[in-house]
Amino acid sequence: MFATKFLRSYGLKWCQAKRVFKQAATLQACQHGRPSLTLARLLCTHTSSNAAQPVDPPSSAAEAEGAEQERELKQKGIGRFQDEQRFKLLLKPDQPADARILRAAVIGLPNSGKSTLTNNILGWRVSSVSQKVHTTRKNTTGIFTEGSTQIVFLDTPGILHPASRKRHNLENSMLIDPERSLHDADLVCVLVDVSNKWTRNEIDPLILQVLHLHQDIPAVLILNKVDLLQSREMLLQITRTLTRGIVDGHPVGISTKKMAKKSLDLESLFDAMETKHQHHTPNPEPEQTTEDPDFVHSQQSETEDSSSSPSPSQQADTEAWTAYFQKMRHARRAVDGMRGWPHFKRVFMVSALSGNGVPDVKDHLLQSAKPGDWDYHSSLVTSQDPRELVIMCVREKLLEHLRQEVPYKLKLDFEMWEVDEDGMFNIIMNVFTQNRREVSILLGPKGQTIQKIASEAKQEMMNAFRCEMRLKLIAKVARKSRR
């Protein structure tokens, strides 16, 4: 109905507008009640070029409405429709003459606070946050623009071991996305959760391998959740362990006002603790020459397939994977036995949740930006599709309120996505479960669980889209074909 009225305002019939719709490829957006600017401009061109027909040109009110819509789309935010977000992505960067750019990859173990830190710096919610691991399922791009500087954040899934991916039924992309993000990065931010006593005393071997493969990219260490660590001396010892006593090529020095007042010599304490650790540490075992199981399995597969005369493309893929495994095996051997990384440029101690120390990280990122062209228009805060953002918010709340492995098995699908005449954003989503037992768990007593999930997810969406909206979740048992 809206599309018909819209075409009548330009004096066109449906049969006359087929070619225009085909060029614009935005008929679906028009039927949703938000005609794109591309379609409007094409219609204006079509009516102006067809002078032989008695067609009235678009009124000044329509032109004013189009200009107003264009101004709205150029405002900072996230588009509610895919065509709006694509319009922002296609906008030419409105950079100044002295433009500066920095692409920062944020890596770390799951639940270390990567998404919280990214959202805090951006001042916008673009990454999912949850107390459970594996909330971020793939690389998320956040854009922060201030003055003449633009910072592009590549918020990655937590560095993931293959066994953990199988246990939680996660996507294969979660294994390679963190390493892939570093290929485009100018700076690497390694986050460590110092409140986790099981992981705070060493950098994960997979992270060390990634850092070893990209030694040419500057890296900084960010110790997160320092407000949960009561012992300041322990925090300083963790810093020295994770940096191997070296930051930016210089030995770690401790010089703070509070520490200067104490009579205890922390450097002597650190040396004494290291000496004690050496005396109690058994002699390291000789290096094993056993081949990496994954690589051996890959080689065996290649040997078995070699008899079937692979095509040139398959042979090229095999050679690429062989080179990749050899590179990973070399990195694994190079960092074997290492607990820290001695090539960090800076060390920051922050609390991403409360914001303490985050301005120091932001200032360092702004100072590290190099002269160059921006990647995006200043109105963008993320390159994500709006539907992906909605799924992220719902999945986050599912992880928070459902126990064990249930939330990792659920599938999400859209039933309705529209904006009504009053500007209210309405979304209906189907949550597909494996069986009726999971449906009852999702619904909860008297439907309270799914209502709470929908209410909290709606609030997160309103924080992201900055508009009023309604959200309804429907629990269904998935067909066997969807499982």
C-alpha positions as CSV (number, residue, x, y, z in Angstrom):
1,M,0.0,0.0,0.0
2,F,2.8,2.4,0.9
3,A,4.7,1.6,-2.3
4,T,1.6,2.3,-4.4
5,K,1.1,5.8,-2.8
6,F,4.8,6.5,-3.1
7,L,4.7,5.8,-6.9
8,R,1.5,7.8,-7.4
9,S,3.2,10.8,-5.9
10,Y,5.6,10.5,-8.9
11,G,2.8,9.9,-11.4
12,L,4.0,6.4,-12.2
13,K,2.2,3.1,-12.5
14,W,3.6,-0.3,-11.5
15,C,4.2,-1.3,-15.1
16,Q,6.2,1.9,-15.7
17,A,8.3,1.4,-12.6
18,K,9.5,-2.2,-13.2
19,R,12.7,-1.0,-14.8
20,V,13.3,1.5,-12.0
21,F,12.7,-1.1,-9.3
22,K,15.1,-3.5,-11.1
23,Q,17.8,-0.9,-11.1
24,A,17.3,0.1,-7.5
25,A,16.9,-3.4,-6.2
26,T,15.0,-2.0,-3.2
27,L,11.5,-3.1,-3.7
28,Q,11.5,-5.0,-0.4
29,A,12.7,-1.9,1.5
30,C,9.9,0.1,-0.2
31,Q,7.3,-2.4,0.9
32,H,8.5,-2.1,4.4
33,G,7.6,1.6,4.4
34,R,11.1,3.0,4.1
35,P,11.9,3.8,0.4
36,S,15.6,4.1,0.0
37,L,17.2,7.3,-1.3
38,T,18.5,5.4,-4.3
39,L,15.0,4.5,-5.4
40,A,13.8,8.1,-4.9
41,R,16.6,9.5,-7.0
42,L,16.0,7.0,-9.8
43,L,12.3,7.9,-9.8
44,C,13.2,11.6,-10.0
45,T,15.5,10.9,-12.9
46,H,12.9,8.8,-14.7
47,T,10.1,11.4,-14.4
48,S,12.4,14.2,-15.5
49,S,13.6,12.3,-18.6
50,N,10.1,11.3,-19.6
51,A,9.0,14.8,-20.7
52,A,6.6,13.6,-23.4
53,Q,4.2,12.1,-20.9
54,P,2.0,14.5,-18.9
55,V,3.7,13.6,-15.6
56,D,4.0,16.1,-12.8
57,P,7.4,16.4,-11.2
58,P,7.8,15.5,-7.6
59,S,6.6,18.2,-5.2
60,S,8.8,20.3,-3.1
61,A,7.4,18.5,-0.1
62,A,8.7,15.2,-1.4
63,E,12.1,16.7,-2.0
64,A,12.2,18.2,1.4
65,E,11.2,14.8,2.9
66,G,14.0,13.1,1.0
67,A,16.5,15.6,2.2
68,E,15.3,15.2,5.8
69,Q,15.6,11.4,5.5
70,E,19.1,11.8,4.1
71,R,20.0,14.0,7.1
72,E,18.6,11.4,9.5
73,L,20.6,8.6,7.8
74,K,23.8,10.6,8.2
75,Q,23.2,11.0,12.0
76,K,25.4,8.9,14.2
77,G,23.8,5.5,15.0
78,I,22.8,2.1,13.7
79,G,20.2,1.7,10.9
80,R,17.1,-0.1,11.8
81,F,16.8,-1.6,8.3
82,Q,19.4,-3.3,6.2
83,D,19.2,-0.7,3.4
84,E,19.7,2.1,6.0
85,Q,22.8,0.4,7.3
86,R,24.1,-0.3,3.8
87,F,23.5,3.4,2.9
88,K,25.8,4.4,5.9
89,L,28.4,1.8,4.8
90,L,28.4,3.2,1.2
91,L,28.8,6.8,2.4
92,K,32.1,8.4,1.4
93,P,34.1,9.0,4.6
94,D,33.7,12.7,5.7
95,Q,37.3,12.9,6.8
96,P,39.3,16.1,7.3
97,A,42.5,17.0,5.6
98,D,44.6,15.7,8.5
99,A,42.8,12.4,8.9
100,R,44.3,9.7,11.1
101,I,43.4,6.0,11.3
102,L,44.0,3.1,13.6
103,R,42.8,-0.5,13.4
104,A,43.0,-2.2,16.7
105,A,42.4,-6.0,17.3
106,V,41.2,-6.9,20.8
107,I,42.1,-10.5,21.6
108,G,42.0,-12.6,24.8
109,L,40.5,-15.6,26.4
110,P,36.7,-15.9,26.6
111,N,35.0,-13.8,29.3
112,S,38.0,-11.6,29.8
113,G,36.1,-8.4,29.1
114,K,36.9,-7.6,25.5
115,S,33.4,-6.6,24.5
116,T,32.9,-4.6,27.7
117,L,36.0,-2.6,27.0
118,T,35.1,-2.0,23.3
119,N,31.6,-0.8,24.3
120,N,33.0,1.5,27.0
121,I,35.4,3.2,24.6
122,L,32.8,3.5,21.8
123,G,30.1,4.8,24.2
124,W,27.8,2.6,22.2
125,R,26.6,-1.0,22.6
126,V,27.9,-3.0,19.6
127,S,29.3,-6.1,21.2
128,S,27.5,-8.7,23.4
129,V,28.4,-8.9,27.0
130,S,27.6,-11.8,29.3
131,Q,29.1,-13.6,32.4
132,K,29.2,-16.8,30.3
133,V,31.9,-17.6,27.8
134,H,31.6,-17.5,24.0
135,T,29.0,-14.6,23.9
136,T,30.8,-13.0,21.0
137,R,30.5,-15.6,18.2
138,K,32.5,-13.8,15.4
139,N,34.5,-10.7,14.7
140,T,32.6,-7.5,15.4
141,T,33.7,-4.2,14.0
142,G,33.2,-1.0,16.1
143,I,34.0,2.5,14.8
144,F,35.1,5.3,17.1
145,T,35.5,8.7,15.5
146,E,36.8,11.7,17.5
147,G,38.1,14.9,15.8
148,S,40.4,13.9,12.9
149,T,41.0,10.4,14.2
150,Q,39.1,7.2,13.5
151,I,39.7,4.0,15.5
152,V,38.3,0.7,14.1
153,F,37.9,-2.0,16.7
154,L,38.0,-5.6,15.7
155,D,36.3,-7.3,18.7
156,T,37.0,-11.0,18.3
157,P,35.6,-14.1,19.9
158,G,37.7,-15.5,22.8
159,I,40.8,-17.5,21.8
160,L,39.3,-20.9,21.6
161,H,40.6,-24.4,21.9
162,P,39.1,-27.0,19.4
163,A,37.8,-29.2,22.3
164,S,35.9,-26.2,23.7
165,R,34.3,-25.5,20.3
166,K,33.0,-29.1,20.1
167,R,31.8,-29.1,23.7
168,H,29.7,-25.9,23.2
169,N,28.6,-26.7,19.6
170,L,30.1,-23.5,18.3
171,E,30.9,-22.3,14.8
172,N,34.1,-23.3,13.1
173,S,34.8,-19.6,12.4
174,M,35.3,-19.0,16.1
175,L,38.6,-20.9,15.8
176,I,40.1,-18.7,13.1
177,D,38.4,-15.3,13.5
178,P,40.8,-14.0,16.2
179,E,43.9,-14.9,14.2
180,R,42.3,-13.6,11.0
181,S,41.6,-10.2,12.5
182,L,45.3,-9.5,13.1
183,H,46.0,-9.5,9.3
184,D,44.3,-6.0,9.1
185,A,45.3,-4.7,12.5
186,D,47.8,-1.8,13.3
187,L,47.7,-2.6,17.0
188,V,46.9,-5.6,19.1
189,C,45.3,-5.3,22.5
190,V,45.7,-8.4,24.7
191,L,43.2,-8.6,27.5
192,V,43.9,-10.7,30.7
193,D,41.4,-11.2,33.4
194,V,43.4,-10.8,36.6
195,S,40.5,-11.9,38.8
196,N,40.7,-15.4,37.4
197,K,43.4,-17.2,39.4
198,W,43.6,-20.0,36.9
199,T,44.6,-17.9,33.9
200,R,46.1,-14.7,35.3
201,N,49.6,-16.0,35.8
202,E,50.4,-16.8,32.2
203,I,49.3,-15.8,28.7
204,D,47.5,-18.6,26.9
205,P,49.7,-20.5,24.5
206,L,47.4,-19.9,21.6
207,I,47.6,-16.2,22.2
208,L,51.4,-16.4,22.4
209,Q,51.3,-18.3,19.1
210,V,49.2,-15.5,17.5
211,L,51.6,-12.8,18.8
212,H,54.6,-14.7,17.5
213,L,53.1,-15.0,14.1
214,H,52.5,-11.2,14.0
215,Q,55.6,-9.8,15.8
216,D,55.6,-6.9,13.3
217,I,52.4,-5.5,14.8
218,P,52.7,-3.5,18.0
219,A,51.0,-5.0,21.0
220,V,49.8,-3.7,24.4
221,L,48.8,-5.6,27.5
222,I,45.5,-4.7,29.3
223,L,45.0,-6.1,32.7
224,N,41.2,-6.1,33.3
225,K,39.1,-6.4,36.4
226,V,41.8,-5.0,38.6
227,D,39.2,-3.7,41.0
228,L,38.5,-7.3,42.0
229,L,42.1,-8.0,43.0
230,Q,42.8,-6.8,46.5
231,S,46.5,-7.3,46.6
232,R,48.5,-4.6,44.7
233,E,51.7,-6.5,45.1
234,M,50.1,-9.5,43.4
235,L,49.0,-7.2,40.5
236,L,52.5,-6.0,40.0
237,Q,53.9,-9.5,40.2
238,I,51.3,-10.6,37.5
239,T,52.5,-7.7,35.3
240,R,56.1,-8.8,35.6
241,T,55.3,-12.4,34.8
242,L,53.1,-11.6,31.8
243,T,55.7,-9.3,30.3
244,R,58.7,-11.4,31.3
245,G,60.0,-8.3,33.1
246,I,60.3,-6.2,29.8
247,V,58.0,-3.5,28.5
248,D,58.9,-1.6,25.3
249,G,62.4,-3.0,25.4
250,H,63.1,-1.8,29.0
251,P,63.1,-3.7,32.3
252,V,59.8,-3.2,34.2
253,G,60.2,-0.4,36.8
254,I,57.8,0.2,39.6
255,S,57.5,3.8,40.6
256,T,54.2,4.9,42.1
257,K,53.6,7.3,44.9
258,K,51.9,4.8,47.1
259,M,54.6,2.2,46.6
260,A,57.3,4.8,47.2
261,K,56.0,5.4,50.7
262,K,56.4,1.7,51.6
263,S,59.7,0.5,53.0
264,L,59.4,-2.8,51.1
265,D,61.7,-3.1,48.1
266,L,59.4,-4.6,45.5
267,E,62.2,-5.3,43.0
268,S,64.0,-7.3,45.6
269,L,60.8,-9.1,46.4
270,F,60.3,-10.0,42.8
271,D,63.8,-11.3,42.5
272,A,63.5,-13.4,45.7
273,M,60.2,-14.9,44.5
274,E,61.7,-15.8,41.1
275,T,64.8,-17.4,42.8
276,K,62.5,-19.4,45.1
277,H,60.4,-20.5,42.1
278,Q,63.5,-21.7,40.2
279,H,64.6,-23.8,43.2
280,H,61.2,-25.5,43.4
281,T,60.8,-26.0,39.7
282,P,62.0,-29.4,38.4
283,N,64.3,-29.5,35.4
284,P,62.5,-29.1,32.2
285,E,62.0,-32.2,30.1
286,P,63.9,-32.4,26.9
287,E,62.0,-31.2,23.8
288,Q,59.9,-33.9,22.3
289,T,60.2,-34.5,18.6
290,T,56.7,-35.9,18.3
291,E,54.9,-34.3,15.4
292,D,51.8,-32.3,16.0
293,P,48.7,-34.6,15.8
294,D,46.7,-32.2,13.8
295,F,49.5,-31.7,11.3
296,V,50.2,-35.4,11.1
297,H,46.6,-36.1,10.5
298,S,46.6,-33.4,7.8
299,Q,49.6,-35.0,6.1
300,Q,48.1,-38.4,6.2
301,S,44.9,-37.1,4.6
302,E,47.0,-35.4,1.9
303,T,48.9,-38.7,1.2
304,E,45.6,-40.6,1.0
305,D,44.1,-38.1,-1.4
306,S,47.2,-37.8,-3.5
307,S,46.4,-41.0,-5.4
308,S,43.1,-39.5,-6.7
309,S,44.9,-36.8,-8.8
310,P,43.4,-33.6,-7.2
311,S,42.5,-30.6,-9.4
312,P,44.8,-27.6,-9.5
313,S,42.5,-25.6,-7.2
314,Q,42.5,-28.4,-4.6
315,Q,46.2,-28.8,-4.9
316,A,46.6,-25.1,-4.2
317,D,44.4,-25.3,-1.2
318,T,46.3,-28.3,0.1
319,E,49.6,-26.4,-0.3
320,A,48.1,-23.4,1.5
321,W,46.9,-25.5,4.4
322,T,50.3,-27.3,4.6
323,A,52.1,-24.0,4.8
324,Y,49.7,-22.8,7.5
325,F,50.2,-25.9,9.6
326,Q,53.9,-25.6,9.3
327,K,53.8,-22.0,10.4
328,M,51.6,-22.8,13.4
329,R,53.9,-25.7,14.3
330,H,56.9,-23.4,14.2
331,A,55.0,-20.9,16.4
332,R,54.0,-23.6,18.8
333,R,57.6,-24.7,19.3
334,A,58.9,-21.1,19.5
335,V,56.6,-20.2,22.4
336,D,56.8,-23.6,24.2
337,G,57.4,-23.0,27.9
338,M,56.8,-19.2,27.7
339,R,54.4,-17.7,30.2
340,G,54.6,-14.1,29.1
341,W,55.4,-11.9,26.0
342,P,58.4,-9.6,26.3
343,H,57.4,-7.3,23.3
344,F,54.5,-5.4,24.8
345,K,54.7,-1.6,24.2
346,R,52.6,-0.6,27.1
347,V,50.7,-2.1,30.1
348,F,47.3,-0.8,31.3
349,M,45.4,-1.7,34.4
350,V,41.7,-1.1,33.9
351,S,38.2,-2.0,35.1
352,A,36.2,-2.1,31.8
353,L,32.9,-2.4,33.7
354,S,33.4,0.6,35.9
355,G,35.5,2.6,33.4
356,N,38.5,3.0,35.6
357,G,41.7,3.3,33.5
358,V,39.7,3.2,30.2
359,P,40.5,6.8,29.3
360,D,44.2,6.0,29.4
361,V,43.7,3.2,26.9
362,K,41.6,5.5,24.7
363,D,44.3,8.2,24.8
364,H,47.0,5.8,23.8
365,L,44.9,4.5,20.9
366,L,44.3,8.0,19.7
367,Q,48.0,8.8,19.9
368,S,48.9,5.6,18.1
369,A,46.8,6.5,15.0
370,K,48.8,7.1,11.8
371,P,48.0,9.5,9.0
372,G,45.7,7.9,6.5
373,D,42.2,7.7,5.0
374,W,39.3,6.7,7.1
375,D,37.5,3.4,6.5
376,Y,34.0,4.6,7.3
377,H,31.8,7.7,7.5
378,S,31.7,9.3,10.9
379,S,28.0,8.4,11.4
380,L,28.8,4.7,11.7
381,V,29.4,3.1,15.0
382,T,29.5,-0.5,13.7
383,S,29.5,-2.3,10.4
384,Q,27.2,-5.1,11.7
385,D,23.9,-5.9,10.0
386,P,21.1,-4.7,12.3
387,R,19.6,-8.3,12.3
388,E,22.9,-9.6,13.6
389,L,22.9,-7.0,16.3
390,V,19.4,-8.1,17.4
391,I,20.4,-11.8,17.4
392,M,23.4,-10.8,19.5
393,C,21.3,-9.1,22.2
394,V,18.8,-12.0,22.4
395,R,21.6,-14.6,22.5
396,E,23.3,-12.7,25.3
397,K,20.2,-12.9,27.5
398,L,19.7,-16.5,26.7
399,L,23.2,-17.3,27.9
400,E,22.6,-15.4,31.1
401,H,19.2,-17.0,32.1
402,L,19.6,-20.6,30.8
403,R,21.8,-23.1,32.4
404,Q,24.4,-25.6,31.1
405,E,24.5,-26.3,27.4
406,V,20.9,-25.3,26.6
407,P,21.5,-21.7,25.3
408,Y,24.3,-22.9,23.0
409,K,21.9,-25.2,21.1
410,L,19.1,-22.7,20.5
411,K,18.5,-21.3,17.0
412,L,17.0,-17.8,16.3
413,D,14.8,-16.7,13.4
414,F,12.8,-13.6,12.6
415,E,9.0,-13.7,12.3
416,M,8.4,-9.9,11.9
417,W,10.6,-6.9,11.5
418,E,8.9,-3.5,10.9
419,V,8.5,0.1,12.0
420,D,4.9,1.2,12.4
421,E,3.4,4.6,11.6
422,D,4.2,5.9,15.2
423,G,7.9,5.0,14.7
424,M,7.7,2.0,17.1
425,F,10.2,-0.7,16.2
426,N,8.5,-4.1,16.3
427,I,10.3,-7.4,16.2
428,I,9.0,-11.0,16.7
429,M,11.5,-13.8,16.9
430,N,11.2,-17.6,16.9
431,V,13.5,-19.5,19.3
432,F,13.9,-23.0,18.1
433,T,14.8,-25.7,20.6
434,Q,15.8,-29.4,20.2
435,N,12.9,-30.9,22.1
436,R,9.9,-30.1,24.3
437,R,12.0,-30.3,27.5
438,E,14.1,-27.4,26.3
439,V,10.9,-25.5,25.5
440,S,9.7,-25.8,29.1
441,I,13.1,-24.7,30.3
442,L,13.0,-21.7,28.0
443,L,9.5,-20.7,29.1
444,G,10.1,-21.2,32.8
445,P,7.3,-21.2,35.4
446,K,4.2,-19.4,34.0
447,G,6.4,-18.1,31.1
448,Q,8.4,-15.9,33.4
449,T,11.8,-16.9,32.1
450,I,11.2,-16.1,28.4
451,Q,9.4,-12.8,29.4
452,K,12.4,-11.7,31.4
453,I,14.8,-12.6,28.6
454,A,12.6,-10.6,26.1
455,S,12.4,-7.6,28.5
456,E,16.2,-7.4,29.1
457,A,17.0,-8.1,25.4
458,K,14.6,-5.3,24.4
459,Q,16.4,-2.9,26.7
460,E,19.8,-3.7,25.2
461,M,18.3,-3.2,21.7
462,M,17.0,0.2,22.7
463,N,20.4,1.1,23.9
464,A,21.9,0.1,20.6
465,F,19.3,1.5,18.2
466,R,18.4,4.5,20.5
467,C,14.6,4.2,19.8
468,E,11.5,2.7,21.3
469,M,10.7,-0.8,20.4
470,R,8.7,-4.0,21.1
471,L,10.1,-7.5,21.2
472,K,8.3,-10.8,21.4
473,L,10.0,-14.2,21.6
474,I,8.2,-17.4,20.6
475,A,9.5,-20.8,21.7
476,K,9.2,-23.6,19.2
477,V,10.5,-27.1,18.7
478,A,12.6,-27.2,15.6
479,R,12.0,-29.6,12.8
480,K,14.6,-32.3,12.1
481,S,15.7,-30.4,9.0
482,R,16.6,-27.3,11.1
483,R,18.5,-29.1,13.8
